[in-house]
Amino acid sequence: MPVAVDFVILALYTYSAGLRAPALIAFVKDLMIYIVVLVAVVPVPMKLGGYGHVFDVASQAYAAKKAGGLLLKAPQYLPYATLALGSAMAAFMYPHTLTGIFAARSADTIRKNAVFLPAYTVLLGLIALLGYMACAAGVDVHGNNNAVVPALFKALFPDGFVGFAFAAIAIGALVPAAVMSIGAANPFTRNFWKAYVQPGIRPDGEAKVAKLVSLVVKVGALVIILVLPTKFALDLQLLGGVWILQTFPAVVFGLFFAWFRAPALLAGWAVGLASGTWLVFGDGVKPVHTFDLGGDKITLYTGLFALAVNIVVAAIAQQAPGTRFGAKPLAPVS
């Protein structure tokens, strides 16, 4: 029921106000989340015996499961580093990220946001600590991992602040969901509907199509959450990172220089997408792949490896006579 209510609110306010709605609410959302997290990371460990006790209990929980740990082991350094790098590169390729950039008032606005973005990333790290605190607090969610943070707040804080924290969680989910649905609708409208279905569509018609597609995306997300297992959403997220990263050469190389032509970039994208998908499914939908190089085993983020294949294929295809001389280069952006 709460998810369905969230969906209705999300659909109504994005359909009527578009990108302005999440942009305005984001101020409230950020303030509420900062308050909740900063309050949580100070008083909660004090109630639980300090961070030392929190980490000890979390370490014991890992040991009991005989999997993972608080610290990375040496063989995990390279997989983690490549996963972090590849994920950061992929993050700026997603349509909803570009939607925020394109909607910015000026280049100075983008620069200011880039300056403050690391502070928000640190906040996400603090949120991750709440899981360890839940272990130390003995919170039992009966296998429903999504309920860990709400259960922790309900167990340790008075009702008034619990309500405030729950509201922050709800609003914190609505804002990115709204931007993501709009970010998915805009490329469909411009790159598919206008290009192939209705080339002469007017701007107001584009807005109507985008609103409807945004609504369809929200309904699809609701169905996935309510009907399909959580593992499907996690697997789709892992695959999404590998897939969207393959657009990096077309987006970034096309912005700065005109050496690559469209057919070469398309060939690289197709091979990178196919190889990355094949490796991910071959590994049981895992984000990293282990390569055996003459007895030495190297584990890397699959998306980054697929990107390397993508670039190599594009460079080779660029030298093909038909690709090199028969197609117009991408014009760099000044």
N, C-alpha and C positions, 0 to 999 in steps of 0.2 A: 504493500500500500504506500509506504513513504516514497519508494522509487517511482511509482505511478504518479503520485502527486508532484514530485520533482519534475517529471516529464511534462506534465500539463503546464506547470509554471514556466518551464524552459521554452516550450513551444509557443506559448502566448507572447512572452515578452520579446523573444527574438523575431517572431513573425511580424510583430507590430513595429518594433523599434530598430531591428537590424543590429548592426555592430555597435551602435551608440549605447544600447542597453548593457551589454557586458562591460563596455569601457567605463561607464559611470559606476556600475556596481563593483567593479574591480577595486576602486578606492576603499569601499566599505569592507570588501572581502579581505584585502591585504591587511588592513588595520586590525580586523577581528582575529585573523589567523596569527598575526604577530603577537597579539595580546595572549591568545590561548597557548601558543608554543612557549613564549618566554615565561609565562606563569607555570607551565608544566615542567620545564627543564630545571627550574630552581626548587620550588617547594616539594615536588614529587620525590626526587632523590633524597631530600632531607627526611621525608616521612618514611622512606624505605631503608634508611641507614647509610646513605651516601652513595656516590657513584661506584666506589670500590665494591660495595656489597651488590649493587645492581649488576656490574659486569661479572662478578663471581657467580651469581645465580645464572646469568645468561650462559656463561661458559659451561656450567654444569648441565644446563639444558642441552647444549650442543653435544656434550660428551654422552649424555643419556641416549641421544638419537644416533650417535656414532656417525655424524655427518657434519661437515663444516666446522666453524670456529670463529672466535672473535677477530683473529688476525689471519692475514693471508699467508700461505706457505710459499716457499720459493718458487715452485712450479706454477703458482697462480699469478705471479707478478706480470708476466707478459700477456696472458689472456685478459687479465683485468685492465692493463694499460691500453691494449688495443681495443677492448670493448668500450672503455671510456672515451677514447679518441674517436672511434667510429660512431658512437652514439651522439657525441657532440656535433660531429659533421652532419649526421642525419637529421638532428633536431632542427637545423636551419633550412632543411629541404622540405619539411612538411608544409602543406598549403596553409595551415592555420598560423604558422610562424610568419610566412610571407604576407598573410592577410594583415597582421598587425603592423608589419613594416610598410606595406603599401598604404595603409590607412593613416599613417603618422602625419602630423601636421607639417613637419619639416625634418630635414636631415639632423638638425640639432636635437630634436625630440628623440630620434633613434639613438644618437650618441649618448644622451643622458640615460636612456633606458639601459643601454649596454653597460654603462658605468655601474648602475645599481643592480644589474642582474645577478652578479656574484653574491650579493647579500641575500637575495632570495634563494639562491642555490644552497647557501649555508643553512638557511632555515629548513630546507628539505632534509638536510643531514640531521638536524636536531629532531625533526619529526621521526626519523628512523630510530632514534634512541628510545622512543616511546614503546616500541616493541620489547626492548630489553627491560624497561621499567615494568611492563605488564608481567613479564616472567617473575621479576622480583616481588611483585604484589600478589602473585598467585592467582592471577585472573584466569578463569576458565570460561572459554567461549564455545566449548563443545564442538570443536573442529571448524567453527565459522571464523576464519582469520580476519575477515573484514570487520568483525565486531570488536577487535582487540582494543583499539584506541577509545571508542565510546564506552566500553566496559571499564577501562582503566579510569576514565574521568568519573564515571558513575560511582565507582568504588571509593574514590579518594577525595572528591570535592563536594561542596554543598550543592543543593538542587539548582540554585540560581545560576551559579557558574557553569554547571553541567548543561543547562539549557542554552547558555551563551555559546559554549563550546560546540554543542550539536548544531546550532544555527550557523556557526562559522564553517563547520564541515559541509553543511548543505549548500551554503552560498559558494564555498570554495570549489564545489563540484560543478555548480551551475555555470560559472564564468568560463572555464576552459571548454566545457561541453558546448556552450553557445558559440564560441569562436571556432571550435573544430567543425561544427556542423555548417557554419557559414563558409569556412575555408574549404570544405568539401563541395559545397554547392557552387561557388564561384567558378572554379576550373571547369566543372561540368557544363555550366551555362555558357561560358566563353569559348572553351576549347572543343566542345562536342555539339551542344544544341545550336549555337550560333554558326558554327563552322559547317555543320552537315545537315541540320534539320531545318532551321529557319534563318538563313543568312541575312535577311532584311529586317530582322527583329529590332524594334526600337528599345531605347534604354528602359522605359517603364515596363516593357514586355520582358526584358532580361531580369528585372527585379522580381517580377511575378514568378518566372521560372525558377530563379534562385531560391525564393521563399519556399516554393513547393518542394524542391529538391532537398533543401535544408530540413524540412519537416519529415521527408522520407528517411533521411539519414538518422534523425532522432528516433523515429519509430523502429528502424532497424537496430539501433543501439539498445533500445528498450527490450526488444524481442531477444537479443543475444543475452542480455543480463538476466532476464526472467526465465528463459527456456533452456539455453545452452549451458553446459558446465563451465565453471570458472576457468578451467585449463584451456578451453578454446580461446577465451579472451587473451590469456597470457601468451599462448602460442601465436595468435594473430599479431600481438604487439611485437614479438620477437621477429616474426617474418616481415612485419611492416618496416622495421628498422633496416633490415637487409635490402628490402625492395626499394624504399625511398632513397637510400644512399646511392643507388645506381643512377639517379638523376643528377648527381653532383657534377660530373663532367659537363653535361649539357647546360646546366644552370651557371656554374662558376666559370668554366672555361669560356663560355659564350659571352660572359660579362666583360672579361678583361682582354681577350685577344681573339683574332678571327682565323687562326690557323686551322682549327677543326671545322669540317663541314658537316651538315646535318646527316647525310647517309652514314658517315663514319661514326658519329656520336650515337646514332640509332643502332648500328651494328654492335657497338660496345655495350650499350644499354641492354640489348637483348641477350648477349652472351653472359654479361654479368648477372642479370636477373635469373637466367636459367641455371648457371653454375651455383649461384648462392642458394637458390631454392633446392637444388638437388643435394647439396651438402647438408643443409639444415634438416631436410626430411631424412636423409641417410643417417644423421646423428640422433634421430629421435626427437626432432624439433628442439635442438639446443643451439645457443647463440655462438658457440665456439667449436672449432674443428681442430683435430690433432693431425699434423702432417709428419710422416716418417721420412726423414731425409738421411738415408744411408746409416740407419741405426740411431740417429739423433731425432728425438721427437720434439716438435715445436707446436704449441697450441696458440691459435690466433682467433680473433673475432672473425666469424665467417663473412660478415658484410664487408669488412675491410679487405679481405682476400678477394672477394668477388669484385670489389671496386678496382683493385689492382689489375685483375683480368680484364675488366671493362676498359680501363685506360689503354692497356697494351693492345687490345683488339681494335680500339678506335684509332690508335696511332698506326697500326698496320693497314687498316682499311683506308686510312687517309692517303696512303701511298698508292692505292689502286688507281689506275688511269681514269676509270669512269667516275670514281669518287673525287679524285683530286681536281679534275678539270671540268667535269660535267655538272657540277652543282655549285650554287652560290655559297660563299662563306657566310658564317654568322657575323653580323656586324657588331663590333664591340660597343659597349655603352660608354659614352664620354662622361 
